[in-house]
């Protein structure tokens, strides 16, 4: 099969996300190396390659030296797969046989002759003439070679034989050599390395990297992946530059006239807004007000909840006059309760991308950045990844709301994460004491895309939702975290619940 330019079309890998990394799939009629420690998922990825070929009616062959036919069938059964249409050839190398008559001498007749195991494999390939082949694994060939020179000759002969057969091959290697053997890298058309890491707490993290792919501008770097029932799913690292888009300029309101006036008419599409302040000051409630207003306009939204469960979030919003249940039922609102100990940064980014591209979400809430950062302390470069997510969302015309909780309830405060330089708008929340009550204040510290009020207004949250009062002129110390109100009590908002 060829494309209009006359080049052979790539062969699909059968794994979600890997075709994207390889710009279409494996190179046709070439040998590809997949390497990784035991347990990294090499066999699963190889099976998906053959299963995809079987679905397309192609001849598929699995030659195994390391696992038995029964073990492979058990792996497939756990994923809910049937290996019908895939021929499995189980080779027991004579050199490793318990039968003394089958064992070879340590002294080979000639270094130019291939071992009997490779001969047997070639005979099976020539007989079956497969279009897709998996050879599992080269580690056994390395063991039997008893030397790097002979090992390289055997692998080179096998690769040359595969080229003659016009088969697309995947060769597995479990990296059992004491040192990183680059012989295979130079002989292979492509090299993919799979890794799994064990954090101090939570599930293991898995990632892969395409080390080389001749003649193809592959997507390099590390990419997270998971293995669940049904196979291996790869989450390509999000690169905002790969997803350009255009959108009409518009402002998004919260449904509260006073709040929108404070922000200069509303939030602009394609911008990110950070809501920053201590815990319990109303950040999540204001974000929910924007989401509710968008849903009532017929838009779609995504909420990523790190700090509270979905049921608590919906119950809290319902108590404030914002019933999210109908929107969740209709599919316009997607609430993702993030269990940070079980999810990788790459998978989280993939969920955001899926909601935007497949479900057309126009507003995204991340609640909160503090929980996101604290939950993954061993992950490096989280801020760089968040930078890429925000850039991507801005390019798609999405209104992004980032909630950042500062340490402490009163007194000077600071945050463990600083993304203020990335945010287009910053809403600053504070608590203050007046007339014997603990009250809330809101102000706009920054807005890149237009004018905004520089005043400080009182924010009240009750069963009717949110209310924003008149500017509090006698206010000082708002930026220190210890604001002081010296005005008269009659300038403060009344208790609407008490009046009712």
N, C-alpha and C positions, 0 to 999 in steps of 0.2 A: 504494500500500500504506500502511495506517495502523495504528497501535497502538491498544490499547483506549481510550486517551484521545482518540482522534481525530486525533492528530498524524501527519504522514507519517513512515514508518519511515526511518531512515538507510540510505544506500547503502554496502555494504561496500567498503572500499578495495582489498582484495586483497593487502595487505601485512601480514605478521605483526607485531602490536604496534601498528599505527597505529589500528586500530578501537578499541583500548583507550584510546588517548590522546584520540580524538575522541568517546568515549562512544557508540560504535556505528558510526561511519563518516561519510561526507560527507553534508551536508544534501541531501535530494532536491530536484531541480529548481532548484538554485542553482549559482552559479559560484564556484569555489575556485581560489585562486592558490597555485602552488608555485614558489618562487623559490630560486635558488642559482647559484653560479658554475659554469662548465663543468666537468664531471667529478664533480659532487656526486651524481649519480644521479637527476636529475629524469625523464629519459626512461624509465629502468627502472621507477620508481615509477608513472609514467603508464601504461606498458604493463601492469603488474600490475593496475591498475584496470580496464582494458579486457578483459584476459584473464579476470578474475573475472566480468565481465558476459557475455562470450561463453559461459562455462561454464553460466551461468544462462539462456541462450537469449535474451539481450537484444540489441538492435541497438546496435552500437558503431562509432564513427567516429573516425578519427585524421586530423586536418588538420595537415599539416606544411608549414611555410615554411622551416625551417632545415635539415632533414635529408631526404635522398632516401628513396624507398621501399626501395631496395636497402640503404641504411645501416640502416634500421629492421629489415629482415629479418635482416641480419647480427647485430645486437644480440640479436634474439630467438633466433637459432640458437645463439649462444654460451651462452645460458641454457637451451637445450634446449626452447624454446617453439615452438609453431606459431601463426601469426597467422590461421589459418582462423577465419572468423566475425567478423573485424575488417576493416572497410573502411578502406583508407588512401587519402587524397586528397592528392596532392602538388601544391601551388600554387606556381607561379613568379610572383612579383609582376611585373606589367608594368613597374613602375618600376625593377626591378632586372634586367630582361631585357637581353641584349646586342643585341637587335634594336632599332635606332633607332626603328622604326615603333611599338614598344610603349612607348617611354619617355614619361613625362609631363613637362610643363613644370614648372619650379620654382614657377610662379605658378598657384594653384588658381583655378578659376572661382568657387568660393564656399566659404567656410569651413564652411558648413552641410552641404555634400555630403560623403559618405563617400568614402574612396579606393576605387579599383576592386578592390584586394586584399580589403578587408573585404566588398565586395559579392559577390565570388566565393565567399568563405567562407560568407556567409549563404545564398547560393543552394545550395551543397552541403548545408548543414545542413537547409534546408527540403526539399530533395529526399530526403535519406536519413532524416529524422526520427529521429535516434538517441536512445536512452534514456541512453547514456553517450557523452560527447564529450571528446576531448583536443585542445587547440589549442596547437600548438608552432611558433613561440613568439611572445609579445607583443613581444619585442625587435625583430623585423623591422617590426612595426607602428610602434614608437617611432622606428625609423630612417627610415621612410617619411613619418612625420607632419611632421618638420622643425619641431616646436614642441610645447611641453607642452600648450597649450590644445587644439589639434587632436587630439593623441594622446588626451587625456582624453575628448573628444567621441566619438572612434572606439570606445574601449574601453567607454564608457557605452552607446553604441548597440548594440554587440555583446552586452553583458550584458543589456540590455533585450530584445533579440531572443531570447536564450537562455531568458529567463523565459517568454516567450510560447510557445516551443517545448516547454516542460516537459522539458528535458533536464538531466541532472546533468553539469556541465562541470568540467574541470580545465584551467586556463590556466597555461602554463609561461612563466617569465621568467628569463633568465640573468644579470640584474643587470649588464648591460654599460654602464648609464648611469654617468656620472662621479659623480653624487650619488645618494643613496638616494631614489628617487621614491616618495612616499607616495600618489600618485594611485591606484595599483592597490589599495593597502590599503583605502582608503575605499570603493572600488567593489566589492570582493570580499566575499563572504559569509564566507569563511575565508581565512587566510593561513598558509602553512607555509614556513618558511625552512630550507634544507638547507645544511650547511657541511662542508667537509673541511679538516683541519689536518695539517700536516706536522711531526712531532716531530723532534728532532735525531737520534734513532736509532729504528729500527723502522718498522712499517707506519703508514700515515696513519690518523688518527682521524677518524671521521665522526660528526656529530651533527645533530639537527634540533630545531626549536622551533616550536610552534604559537603564532603571534603573536596571532591572533584567531579566534573562531568564534562568530558571533552566536547568542545564545539557548542556548548550551551551556556548561556548566561543564567545559570541557576540562581536561586535565592539562598544566599549563604547565611551563616550565623546559626545560632541554636534556636530550635523550635520545639515547644512542648508537645507531648503526646500522651495519650492515656490508652490503657488496655481494659476494655470492658467486654461483657458478653456481646458478641456480634463482631468483634474485631478491634483493630487498632485505629484510632482516630488521631490525626495530626493537626495541630493548631498552628498554622504558619504565623510567624512573628508579624505583627501588624506594622506595615510601613505606609504612613499616610500619603507619601508621594505616589504610591501605586493606585490611589483611589481619588483622582481629581473629580470635581463635580461643580456644577453651577446651581444657584438657587436665587429666587427673588428676595430682595431685601424687605424685611417686615419686622414689626415689633410684636412681642407676645406679652399679653397682660395677665395679671393675677386675679382679675375679677374684683379687686379692691382699688377704688379710685385713688385714695390717699396714698397707698403703697406704690401704685404705678406713677403717681406724680412725684413721689420722692426719688424714684429711679429715673425720672426723665421721660415718662410715657410708657415704659415697659422694657423688657429685655429683647435685644436684637437677635434675630436668627443667625446662627453661625458663630455664636459667642459662648464663652463659659463664664459662669458666675460662681464665686465662692462665698458661702455663708459661714462666717467665722465668729466664734464666741464660745463661752463656757457651756457646759452641759446644762440642759433644762431651760435655755433662754428663748427657745422658739424657732431654731434653725430648720428643723425637720418639718415643722408645721407650716412655715412660710413656703418651703419647697413643695409640700403637698398642695398648698393653695394654687401654685402655678400649674401643677400637674392636673388638679381637678378642673381648673379653668380650661386647660387645653383639651381635656377629655370631653368637656361639655361643648366645645367647639367642633367636636368630631375628629380630633387628632388622636394619634396613638402615642403611648408613653412606655418607658422602661424605668423601673426603680430597682436598684441594686442595694439590698439591705444587709449590711454587715453587723449592725449593732442591735437589731431587734428582729423577732420572728415575724413572719407574714401575718399571723393572726393578731399579734399585738399591734402591729402597724395599722391594720385595717380597723381594729377596735378603737384605737386612739383617734384615728381620723373620723370615724363615725361619730364619736363623742363630741367632735368639734364641728359637726355639721357637714362633713365631707365624706359621703358614703362611696367608697371605692368598689364595693362588691359588684354592683351592676356592670361596671366597666371591666372588671376582671372576668366576669361571666361572659361578656360579649367579645372578649379577646382584644379590646382596645388598650387595656392596661396589662402589662406583664410585670409581675413582681418576682424578682429572683432573690430568694433568701440564700445568701452566700455562706457556705460553711468553709471558712478559710483554711482549715486544717486539711481539707479534702480537695481543694481546687488549686490549680496552678495559675500563675499570672497570664499565661498564654490562653488558657481556657476561658478565663474571665473576659479577656479582650475579644475572644471569638464570640462570646455571648452578646457582647455589645454590638459587634459588627453584624451578627445575625439579626438582632432586633431592628437595626437601622436599615439594612439592605433587604431583608426578607419581609419584615413586618411594617416597614416604613414608619418607625418611631420618630416623632419630631421633637421629643423632649426626653432627656435622660437624667436621672438623679443617682448620684453615688453617695450613699449614706453609711459610713462616712469614710473620708480619707484616713482619719486616725485609726479606725478599725482595720482598714485595708493595710496600713503600714505596720501596725502592731501585730497583726495576725501572721505576717510573713517576714519575721525579723531576719531569717537566713537568706531570703531572696535578695540578690544584689540588683542594683539599677532599677528599682521600682519606680523612682521618680522619672527616669528616662522613658520607661514604658508608659507612665501616665501622661507624659508630654506627648508621646506618639498618639495615644488614644484621644486626647483633647484636640490635637491638630486634625486628626481624622474626622472627629465629630464636627468640628468647626467647618471643615471643607464640605461636609454633607448638609450644612444648613441646620444642624441640630442645636437646640437650646440645652446646654449642659449645666446642671446645678451640682456643685461640689460642696459637701458639708464637712467642715473642719472644726472639731472640738478642741478647744484650748485647755491646757492643764489648769486645774483649780476652779473653784466656784467664785471666790472673791480674791481681791488683791491682784498684784501683777501676774499676768498670764503669758504663756508662750505655748507654741505648738511644736510637736516633734517633726512635722512635715511642713515645708514651706513651698507652696505652689502659687503664692500671690503674684509672682512675676509672670506666670502663665495665664492668670485669670484676667478676663477683659473687664469684669465688674466684681467689686467686692462689697458685700453687705456686712456691716459690723454690728454685732449684737452685744449688749451689755445688760447687767442687772444693776439696779440702784435702789436705795431706800428713801422713802418719802412718806410722810404722814403715817408712820408706823406700819407701812406695808413694803413688801419686796416687789419691785416693779421692773419692767423691761424697757429697754431703749433700743432703737434701730437707727442706723445712719448709713450713708453710702460713702465709702472711703475712696472709691475709684470707679470710673467708667470710661473706657477708651473710645466708645463709639458715639458719644454725644454728651450733651449737658445733663446735669443732675443736681438735685438740691444738696447743699452743704449743711443743711440743718440736722439736728438730732430730734427725733420724734419718739413719743412713747408708743410702745407696742403692747396691746392687750390681747390675750388669748382666752376665750371662753367657749361656751357651748354653741355660740353663734359663729364661731370661726375666729378670724383675726380682725382687730380694729387698730388703726393708726391715728394717733392724735395730732394736735397742732404742734408746731415747732416749740421745743422747750428752750427758751432763750436763756434761762438762768441755769445753765448746765456747764460744768467744768470737770476736767480730769477724765474725759471719756476714753482717751487713748492710753491712759496709764493702767486701765483695768479697775480703777477705784473711782468711778464717777460720783460727783456730788451735785445734787440739785438744790438750788437756793431760791427757787421760785415759790409762788403761792400754790396751795393745794387745789384751788379752783381751776387751775390750768391743766390739771391731770385728767385723764379719762375716767368717767364714772364706771361703777360696777354694773354692767348691763344685766347680768344674771340677777343681781339683787333688785334692780328696777323691775324686772319682769315678775 
